[in-house]
């Protein structure tokens, strides 16, 4: 499937509805742009939510001591 769209003076464009539907893009989705030779790949990505990060933070305690905090404070 191919579609054509123009880029505005602000560098914006509209993804054609048929492409959005086929790619299952929805309002608010985060998209990744990747250059491949002379074309651009566009992919929907899912970012971890704050709930997810909070849920795993308890398992990431191997460097979570007062000594570690002191050692890394100035970085």
HELIX and SHEET records of a PDB file:
HELIX    1   1 UNK A   17  UNK A   23  1                                   7    
HELIX    2   2 UNK A   50  UNK A   57  1                                   8    
HELIX    3   3 UNK A   66  UNK A   72  1                                   7    
SHEET    1   A 2 UNK A  30  UNK A  36  0                                        
SHEET    2   A 2 UNK A  39  UNK A  45 -1                                        
END                                                                             
